[in-house]
């Protein structure tokens, strides 16, 4: 079923234009990611949700997107966050999710970078065959980026060996030569910047080389939650998108806020200076290619049937800007 956000909130918008109504009090539970701050967390800190009735409760950390989606499906949280490929797989598996706003995008400023030690013989994507690559989780963005990179080289998708390593340990396992390559996700630019600043590393490729400019992942809501709370869903998307624009326009101030939030969570605030931005296009909303690209990949791999899903079935709202690449 095509599920357009504008149609969901039409009745709400009419009622609000007719009279000033009491904002619905809603608390959204979520999981954070080490070393990063989401756009809705930034929006809350900036005061964008004041007067909307929308509140947030952090319940700890997710090790990766699939774990976040499991928690969302179980009802343990109200907001999931994962790579687009993982979201599509979850929906194809029977979960009634919708993609609310792009949490991150990839471009030449904010991207996932695959690093090796400076003296490594690995010089190109073709050289990753048979090598061990550290990623934060399987079945999500980095996993599928490697698969797509191998496909473009005419290699089988299992030609490289992926191992799971938490973000804070990526640099350590690479420098100790436990892996050949460490993949720092687009949401881990703080860790990537800190590792690069320590010297001795060399970037082999990034996900923009493979995918072009595209949304990397989304904040995800359950469809029944959106239907029950259309006004809160509208605020959630609009204020988060506004925070994405704020971060692009005010990078230094954003780094200060991230440092403050990381310190409050007991994390190292110094890594905030390496925050490279969210990488999301102006306006903070997705275009259909952001999802359709991965649907086509999953159809090619046999994980989806042709015509089983379309971007319009998954996206809560799309922007008017054309997709790049």
N, C-alpha and C positions, 0 to 999 in steps of 0.2 A: 504494500500500500504506500503510495506517495504521501509523504508526511511533511507538509510545509508549515514552518513555524508561524508565518504570517496568518495562516488560516486558523491556527490554534488560538491565537491571541485576539482574533478579530472582535469577539464578544467582549473580552476584557477591555480592549482599547475603547470600544464604544461606551462602556459603562464608566470608564475613567474620564472620558471627555464630557460626559453628561454631568458628572458630579465628582467631588473629591471624596474618595473612599478611604477607609481605614486600610493601611497596608497589611497584607497577610503576613503573620510571623511564621517563618519557615527556617529551620536549621538544617544546613547541608553538611553531612559528615564526609570526610575525605582523608586520604592518605597522602603524605608528602613524599618527595624524593630527596635523598641525600644530596646536598650541594646545590639544590635548586629551589626556586620559588615559582609557583604557578601564577598565571595572570589573575586568577580570582583572589589569590592571597595578596597580590600586589594591589588589586583594586580595593580590597578591604582596608589595607593599610592606608591607602590614599583617601579613604572616606567615600568612595564612589557608591557604596551600598547604604549609606546613611539615609534613613527615611523610607527605604524600600521594604523593610520587614525581613530581608534576607540576612541570615546569620550563618556562621561557619563554625565547625568543630573539627579540629585535627585529631586523628586517632592513631598517630604514629607514622610509620614509613611503609612503602611498598618496595619490594626488591626489584620489581619490573612491571611492565604493563599487564601481562597476563595475570599476575597476582592481584593487581588492582581490579581487573575485570571480574575475577573470581569473587572478590569481596563485594563488588557491585551486584553481581548475580545472586549472591547469598543474602543480600539485604543488609550486610554489615556496614556499608557506606552508601551514600547517595550520589557521589561523584566518582566515576572511574576516570582513568587517564592512561592511554596506551597508544602505541603505534597504530597507524591506520590498518595495516595488514592484520594485526592481532584483533582489532575491533571487527573487521569484516569476517574473520574466522569465527569469532564469538557469535556474531549475528547469524551466520550460516549454520552454526551449531544449535540454534534455537533460542538464543537470548534476544529479547525484544529491547534493544538498545537504540539510541539515536546519538549522533555525533553533534555536540553542542557548539563548541568553538575550537579552532586549531590552537593547541597548547604551544606548539612550536612549528616553525617552518625551516626549510634549509635554503640557504643562499650563500653568496660568497663571504658573508660576514658571520653567519651562524650555521654551522654544519657539523656533521659527524666526521671525525678524522681518524684514519687508520695509521697508527704510528709504529715504527720499528726503531731499534737501536741504530745509531748513526753508522756503525760499521756492518750492518746487516747486508747480506747478499740480495735481499728482496728489494727490487727496484721498481717493479710495476705490478699491476693487477695479475698479469699472467704468472707472476712468480709466487702467488699465494697458494697455488696447487700443492697439496700435501702439507701445508703449514698449519700451525695451531694459532687460532685467533681468540683472544679474550673479549667476550661481550657481556653485557650486564644480565641478559636473560635470553632464552631461546624462544623462537616463535614470534618475535617482535621485529622492530625496525632494522636493527643491525643484522640480525639473522637473514632477513629478506633482502637487505642491501647486498650482502655477500652472495646470496643466491643469484641475484640479478647481475652482479658483477661477473660471476662465473659464467652465467648464461651468455652474456655479451662477448665473452672470450671463447665461446663454444665448448665450455667445460661442464661436466655434470654438477648439479647443485650441491653435492656432497663431496666435492673435490678438496675442500678445506675442512679442517677439524675445529669446531667451535666449542669453547669451554666457557662456563659461566663464572664470572668474577665480579664482585660488587664494585661499583664505581670508585670508592675511596681506595681500593687496592689495585686498580688497573696499572698505575705507574710502577708500583712495587713489583708486580709479577713480570712486567716487561723488563725492568732493569735487572732482575734476578735471573732472567732468561728461562723462566718457567713457561713462557709462551713466546712465539715468534713475532706476534703482532698484538697490539692493544687497540681496541676500537673504542674511542671516546664518543659517546652519543651526542647529538645536537643539544640535548638537555643537560649535558655534562661539560659545557664549555668552561666552567669554573675549574674542574679537575684537569681538563686538557690544557688550559692556559698555565696552570701551576706546574704541570709536568714539563711543558715546553720551556718554561722559564728556568727550569733546573738544568737544561742543556742535555746534549747527548742523544737527542731523539731526532727522527726524520719522518716526515709525513710521506706516505706512499700514495694514498689517494683519499678522496672524501666522497660522501654520498651525493653531493651535488654533481660530481663527475659522472655518476651513474644514473641519477634520477632527474637531474635538472632542478629548477626551483619548484618546490612543492611543499605542501603541509606535511610535516613529519608525523604528527599524531593529534589526537583530539581529547578534550574533556568529554566524558560520556555520561549520559543520563538514561535512566530507565524510561521507556515510553509511558508506562502507567503513571510515573511520577510527574512527567510533563503534563499529562492530561489532567491530573489532579491539582497541579499548581502552575497553570499557564502564565500567570503574572510573574511569579517568582522565576520561572524559566526564562521569561523575556528579560527580566533584570539581570539574571545570571549571565546570559549571553552578551547583552549590550554593555554591561559594566566591565566584563572581562575583556571584550573587544576594545573598549576604550582604554583599558590598562595596557593592552598590547601596543596601541598607538602611543600612549604616554611613554612607554619604555623606549620606543624607537626615537621619539623626539627629545627625551631627557635621559640619555644613557648614564651620565654621571650620578644624577640624583637617584636613578633606579639602582645603581650599584650600592649607593649608600643605604637604601631601604633594604636591599637583599642582605647586606652585611648585618644590619640590625636584626632582621628576622632570623638569619642563620645563628647569630649569637644567642638569641632568645631560645632557640631550639637546642642549644648546647653544641652546635657545630662550629667549625673554624670560619670566622667571618672574613678572614684575609682572602679567601678564594673568590669573594664577590668581585674583587677588582678585575677578575678575568672574565666576567660575564660579558658575552659578545652580543647579547640581544636575543629576542625570541625568534627572529627570522621570519615573521609573519607579514604578509603584504599589508599595505595601508588599508585601514578600515577594520582589520582584525577578523574578517570573515573568510570562509573558504570558497573555492570555486569547485565545480563538479569534477574537474580533472584530479583534484587532490585525492578523491576516493576512486574515481573510475580507473585511474592508472593501475591501482592495486587489484581492483576487481578483475581487470584484464589479465594481470599476471597470474592470479589464482585460477582463473579459467584455463589459462595456458598450462598450468601445472596440474590441472585435474582436480583441484580442491573445490572448485565451484563448477556448476553446470552453466553453459551459455544461457544468459538471460535470467539466471536465478536471482540475481540482485542488480540493482542499479543505484547510482550515486544518489538520485532523488529519494530513494527509499530510506537512506541512511542519514543524510544531512538534515539537521533541524532547520537551517536557513543557509542560503548562499549569498555571496556578495555579487556585485555587478561587474567587478573587474575581470578582464579576460585572463585565463591561465597563461603562464609563460611556458616556454619549451614545448 
